[in-house]
Amino acid sequence: MAKLLGIADLGLLLSQLTCSYISYRELWFKFSLSKRFSLSKLQLMTKVYTTLVSFLFLFSCTTEIQYIGASGTPTTEIEVFTNPGSIGKSYKEIGKGFLRYGYLGPRGLEKIQQKVVEKAKQKGADAVLIQDYYIPNTGASLNSVFRTDSLGKSTITSGTTSVNQSGTTGLTILFLKYQ
């Protein structure tokens, strides 16, 4: 009867696969000699690859808030502001947050706000100031399309030109501590 991989066995196996240049045959030989588990090579590689892909998919593809600044005692209550004029208390900026978007994870502003509040609690902030910005691009992209058709002895050329102006949008995230 085949035993399932334990967490320690799986971690050892993954570190062997990812951190050294050991061949699969040598790896299989090491584990079959130790008799830690008795899985066929196909079952073992299927479990390893499935677990590895799952970890990569879950942990490298989520949106996260990266933080630069001071850390203090964790707090439990965080106030969220979008306008610095509405804060009403004297404060100092203790850190700044940056969004790193992944393929998965929060894309909506409410979910991003939840992640910012969680990070603020961890870092000891009393409030966060989240402001959006738009920086227009100084250039424009020009797209021209021309089509030529021949009808009998004559040709007809038609064309379209479009100008697209673009810009960059984002969020400024400031972590605040009341004085």
C-alpha positions in Angstrom: 0.0 0.0 0.0 1.4 3.4 -1.0 2.0 5.9 1.8 1.3 9.5 1.2 4.1 12.0 1.3 4.5 13.8 4.6 5.1 17.5 4.8 8.8 17.0 5.8 9.3 14.4 3.0 7.7 16.7 0.4 9.8 19.7 1.6 13.0 17.6 1.3 12.0 16.4 -2.1 11.2 19.9 -3.4 14.4 21.3 -2.1 16.3 18.5 -3.8 14.5 19.2 -7.0 14.9 23.0 -7.0 18.2 23.6 -5.1 20.6 21.2 -6.7 21.5 19.6 -10.0 20.5 16.1 -8.9 19.0 13.9 -11.6 15.6 12.4 -11.2 17.1 8.9 -11.3 19.5 9.8 -8.4 16.7 11.4 -6.5 14.5 8.3 -6.9 17.4 6.1 -5.9 17.9 8.1 -2.7 14.3 7.8 -1.7 13.8 4.2 -2.7 16.9 3.2 -0.6 15.6 4.9 2.5 12.2 3.2 2.1 10.4 6.3 3.4 7.6 5.7 1.0 6.7 3.3 -1.7 5.2 5.2 -4.7 5.8 4.5 -8.3 8.0 6.9 -10.1 5.0 8.3 -12.0 2.9 8.8 -8.9 5.8 10.5 -7.2 6.5 12.9 -10.0 2.8 13.6 -10.4 2.5 14.6 -6.8 5.7 16.6 -6.9 4.8 18.6 -10.0 1.2 19.1 -8.9 2.4 20.5 -5.5 5.1 22.6 -7.1 2.8 24.1 -9.7 0.1 24.8 -7.0 2.6 26.6 -4.7 3.9 28.7 -7.6 0.4 29.5 -8.8 -0.9 30.5 -5.3 2.0 32.4 -3.9 3.5 34.1 -6.9 0.4 35.3 -8.6 -1.4 37.3 -5.9 -1.5 41.0 -5.5 0.5 42.3 -2.5 1.2 45.5 -0.8 4.9 46.2 -0.5 5.9 48.5 2.4 8.8 50.8 3.0 9.1 52.7 6.3 9.2 52.3 10.0 7.5 49.6 12.0 6.0 49.9 15.4 3.7 48.0 17.7 0.8 46.4 15.8 -2.5 48.2 16.1 -6.1 47.1 15.8 -8.0 50.1 14.6 -7.1 51.8 11.3 -8.8 54.9 9.8 -8.9 55.2 6.0 -8.7 58.5 4.3 -8.7 59.6 0.6 -8.2 63.3 1.2 -5.4 64.7 3.4 -7.7 67.6 4.4 -10.2 65.3 6.1 -7.7 63.8 8.6 -8.3 66.4 11.3 -5.5 65.3 13.6 -1.8 66.0 13.5 0.1 63.0 12.1 3.4 62.0 10.6 4.1 59.7 7.7 5.7 56.5 8.9 5.8 54.6 5.6 4.7 54.2 2.0 3.0 51.4 0.3 3.4 50.1 -3.3 1.1 47.7 -5.2 2.6 44.7 -6.9 -0.1 43.2 -9.0 -0.2 39.5 -9.6 -2.3 37.5 -12.0 -4.7 36.6 -9.2 -5.7 38.4 -6.2 -7.5 41.7 -5.5 -8.0 43.9 -8.5 -11.0 45.8 -7.0 -10.3 48.9 -4.9 -12.2 47.5 -1.9 -10.1 44.4 -1.8 -6.9 46.5 -2.2 -8.1 48.7 0.7 -8.6 45.6 2.9 -5.0 44.5 2.1 -3.7 48.0 2.9 -5.5 48.0 6.2 -4.1 44.6 7.1 -0.6 45.9 6.3 -1.2 49.1 8.3 -2.2 47.0 11.4 1.0 44.9 11.1 3.2 48.0 10.8 1.6 49.9 13.7 0.0 52.7 11.7 -3.1 54.6 13.0 -4.4 55.6 9.6 -3.8 55.2 5.9 -4.2 57.8 3.2 -5.0 56.3 -0.2 -5.0 58.7 -3.2 -5.3 57.9 -6.9 -3.4 59.7 -9.5 -3.3 60.0 -13.3 -0.2 61.1 -15.2 -1.0 61.9 -18.8 1.5 60.7 -21.4 3.1 63.7 -23.1 3.2 61.9 -26.5 0.4 60.3 -28.5 0.3 57.1 -30.5 -0.6 57.6 -34.1 -2.2 54.7 -36.0 -2.7 54.8 -39.8 -4.3 52.2 -41.9 -4.6 52.4 -45.7 -6.3 50.1 -48.1 -6.0 50.0 -51.8 -8.5 48.3 -54.1 -8.4 48.0 -57.8 -11.6 48.2 -59.7 -11.3 47.6 -63.5 -8.7 50.1 -64.7 -8.7 52.4 -61.7 -7.6 52.1 -58.1 -9.2 53.4 -55.0 -7.2 54.2 -51.8 -8.9 54.8 -48.5 -7.2 55.5 -45.2 -7.9 56.0 -41.5 -5.7 57.7 -39.0 -6.4 57.7 -35.3 -4.6 59.5 -32.4 -4.7 57.8 -29.0 -3.5 59.6 -25.9 -2.8 57.5 -22.9 -1.6 57.9 -19.4 -0.6 56.1 -16.3 -2.9 55.6 -13.3 -2.1 54.3 -9.8 -2.5 54.7 -6.1 -0.4 56.5 -3.6 -0.6 54.8 -0.2 0.7 56.5 2.9 0.8 55.0 6.3 0.2 57.5 9.1 0.8 57.7 12.9 -1.0 60.2 15.0 1.1 62.5 17.1 
